[in-house]
Amino acid sequence: MTKQTIVGRVTQLAKANINALLDQAEDPQKMLDQLIRDYTSNISEAEQAVAATIGNLRLMEQDHREDVEAAKEWGEKALAASRKADELRAGGSAADADKFDNLAKVALGRQLQSEKEAKTAEPNIASQTEVVDKLKTGLDQMKGKLTELKSKRDELVARAKSAQAQNQMMDSVKNINVLDPTSEISRFEDKVRREEAKAVGKQELAASSLDAQFEQLDTLGDSAEVEARLAALKTTS
């Protein structure tokens, strides 16, 4: 994976407009769940890529430090060889002095090479450092987006449940309005009243029939008395 690919991917994910994605989704909750899975996976991949990039930067920095230290050491060796050559030349040993001067030149050549390598690495290190900073920022933004996604997902689920409960309640109220239970009670009450009235009518009818029977008994009693008195009259005459 190239540096450009890593930066582009992290930047694209970090700048994703969650609200726009949700507006386009047929099922926002499912889309959020999928986004959370994708973000989590992408963050894991990005972290590995960023870790590798940071590792390469640290190797470059280590090589640069070693080149700087090597340049310093070769400079010190060149200085020591040059001083030794001056000392030998002052003592009349020109041939030996030339040898140490040659060693000094070799050391200076190595110093120059190490300095060039260190200088060449510096722009690359600066560029890689900038890349790493961008990647770290992108990762932080991605993690922030993941937190936002999870928060929106929880909010959406809670709102969906609340809306579902409200809809169920409104459907129940609607059904009650359509089929008013008080109308059923009223009809039942009317039926009870009719039955009560019927019972009253039967009672009145029964009472009137009983009175008639007693009146008939009274009439029969009078007739019997009349017959009895008539028989008594016949006996006395």
C-alpha positions in Angstrom: 0.0 0.0 0.0 1.5 3.3 -1.1 1.6 6.4 1.1 -0.9 8.2 -1.3 -3.3 5.4 -1.0 -3.2 5.4 2.8 -3.6 9.1 3.1 -6.4 9.2 0.5 -8.3 6.3 2.2 -8.0 7.7 5.7 -9.0 11.2 4.5 -12.0 10.0 2.6 -13.3 8.0 5.5 -12.7 10.7 8.0 -14.6 13.3 5.9 -17.6 11.0 5.2 -20.9 12.8 5.7 -22.9 10.6 7.9 -26.1 12.6 7.7 -26.0 12.5 3.9 -25.5 8.8 3.9 -28.4 8.3 6.3 -30.7 10.5 4.1 -30.0 8.1 1.1 -30.5 4.9 3.1 -33.7 2.9 2.9 -33.0 1.4 6.3 -30.9 3.9 8.3 -30.4 1.5 11.2 -29.0 -1.3 9.0 -26.9 1.2 7.1 -25.4 2.5 10.4 -24.7 -1.1 11.6 -22.9 -1.7 8.3 -21.0 1.6 8.5 -19.9 0.7 12.0 -18.6 -2.6 10.8 -16.9 -1.0 7.8 -15.4 1.8 9.9 -14.1 -0.6 12.5 -12.5 -2.8 9.9 -11.1 0.2 8.0 -9.7 1.7 11.2 -8.0 -1.6 12.0 -6.4 -1.7 8.5 -5.5 2.0 8.6 -3.8 1.5 12.0 -1.7 -1.3 10.6 -0.7 0.8 7.6 0.1 3.8 9.8 2.1 1.6 12.2 4.1 0.4 9.2 4.6 3.9 7.9 5.7 5.1 11.4 8.1 2.1 11.5 9.7 3.1 8.2 10.1 6.6 9.4 11.8 5.5 12.6 14.2 3.4 10.5 15.0 6.4 8.3 15.6 8.5 11.4 17.8 5.8 12.9 19.8 5.6 9.6 20.1 9.4 9.6 21.4 9.5 13.2 23.9 6.8 12.3 25.1 8.8 9.3 25.5 11.9 11.4 27.4 10.0 14.0 29.5 8.3 11.4 30.4 11.7 9.8 31.4 13.0 13.3 33.5 9.9 14.0 35.2 10.0 10.5 35.9 13.7 11.1 37.5 13.0 14.5 39.6 10.2 12.8 40.7 12.6 10.0 41.7 15.2 12.6 43.7 12.7 14.6 45.5 11.3 11.5 46.3 14.9 10.3 47.7 15.8 13.7 49.8 12.6 13.7 51.1 13.5 10.2 52.0 17.0 11.3 53.8 15.5 14.4 55.8 13.0 12.3 56.6 15.6 9.7 57.9 17.9 12.4 60.1 15.1 13.6 61.6 14.5 10.2 59.6 11.4 9.2 58.1 12.8 6.0 57.2 9.3 4.6 55.2 8.3 7.7 53.6 11.7 7.8 52.4 11.2 4.2 50.8 7.9 5.2 48.8 9.5 8.0 47.8 12.4 5.7 46.5 9.8 3.3 44.6 8.2 6.2 43.2 11.6 7.0 42.1 12.0 3.4 40.3 8.6 3.5 38.6 9.5 6.7 37.5 12.9 5.3 36.1 11.0 2.2 34.1 8.7 4.5 33.0 11.8 6.4 31.8 13.5 3.3 29.9 10.4 2.1 28.1 10.1 5.5 27.2 13.7 5.4 25.8 13.4 1.9 23.7 10.4 2.9 22.4 12.2 6.0 21.6 15.3 4.0 19.9 13.3 1.3 17.7 11.5 3.9 16.6 14.7 5.6 13.9 15.7 3.0 12.6 12.2 2.9 12.4 12.1 6.7 10.6 15.5 6.7 8.1 14.2 4.0 7.5 11.0 5.8 7.0 12.8 9.1 4.3 15.0 7.4 2.6 11.9 6.1 2.7 10.2 9.5 1.2 13.4 11.1 -1.6 13.4 8.5 -2.3 9.7 9.0 -2.5 10.2 12.8 -4.9 13.1 12.4 -7.0 11.0 9.9 -7.1 8.1 12.3 -8.2 10.4 15.2 -11.0 11.7 12.9 -12.0 8.2 11.9 -12.3 7.2 15.5 -14.3 10.3 16.2 -16.6 9.4 13.3 -16.9 5.9 14.7 -18.0 7.3 18.1 -20.5 9.5 16.3 -21.8 6.6 14.3 -22.3 4.5 17.4 -24.0 7.4 19.1 -26.3 8.0 16.1 -27.1 4.3 15.9 -28.1 4.2 19.5 -30.2 7.4 19.1 -31.9 6.0 16.0 -32.8 2.7 17.7 -34.2 4.5 20.7 -36.2 6.8 18.4 -37.4 3.9 16.3 -38.7 2.0 19.4 -40.4 5.2 20.7 -42.1 5.8 17.3 -43.2 2.1 17.2 -44.7 2.4 20.6 -46.5 5.6 19.7 -47.8 4.1 16.5 -49.1 1.1 18.4 -50.8 3.3 20.9 -52.4 5.5 18.2 -53.6 2.3 16.4 -55.2 1.2 19.6 -56.9 4.5 20.2 -58.1 4.5 16.6 -59.6 1.1 17.0 -61.3 2.2 20.2 -62.8 5.2 18.4 -64.0 3.1 15.5 -65.6 0.5 17.9 -66.8 2.4 20.9 -67.3 0.0 23.8 -69.8 2.4 25.4 -72.2 1.8 22.6 -72.1 -2.0 23.4 -72.7 -1.2 27.0 -75.7 1.0 26.0 -77.2 -1.8 24.0 -76.7 -4.2 26.8 -78.3 -1.8 29.2 -81.3 -1.4 27.0 -81.7 -5.2 26.8 -81.5 -5.3 30.6 -84.1 -2.6 31.0 -86.5 -4.5 28.6 -86.0 -7.6 30.6 -86.7 -5.7 33.8 -89.9 -4.2 32.3 -91.0 -7.6 31.1 -90.6 -9.0 34.6 -92.6 -6.0 36.0 -95.3 -6.7 33.5 -95.4 -10.4 34.5 -95.7 -9.4 38.2 -98.5 -7.1 37.5 -100.3 -9.7 35.4 -99.8 -12.3 38.1 -101.1 -9.9 40.7 -104.3 -9.0 38.7 -105.0 -12.7 38.1 -104.7 -13.5 41.8 -107.0 -10.7 42.8 -109.6 -12.1 40.3 -109.3 -15.5 41.9 -109.9 -14.1 45.4 -112.9 -12.1 44.1 -114.3 -15.3 42.6 -113.8 -17.1 46.0 -115.7 -14.2 47.7 -118.5 -14.6 45.2 -118.7 -18.4 45.8 -118.8 -17.7 49.6 -121.8 -15.4 49.3 -123.7 -18.0 47.2 -123.0 -20.7 49.8 -124.2 -18.4 52.6 -127.4 -17.7 50.7 -128.0 -21.4 50.1 -127.4 -22.2 53.8 -129.9 -19.5 55.0 -132.4 -20.8 52.5 -132.1 -24.3 53.9 -132.5 -23.0 57.4 -135.7 -21.2 56.5 -137.2 -24.3 55.0 -136.4 -26.2 58.2 -138.2 -23.8 60.5 -141.4 -23.5 58.4 
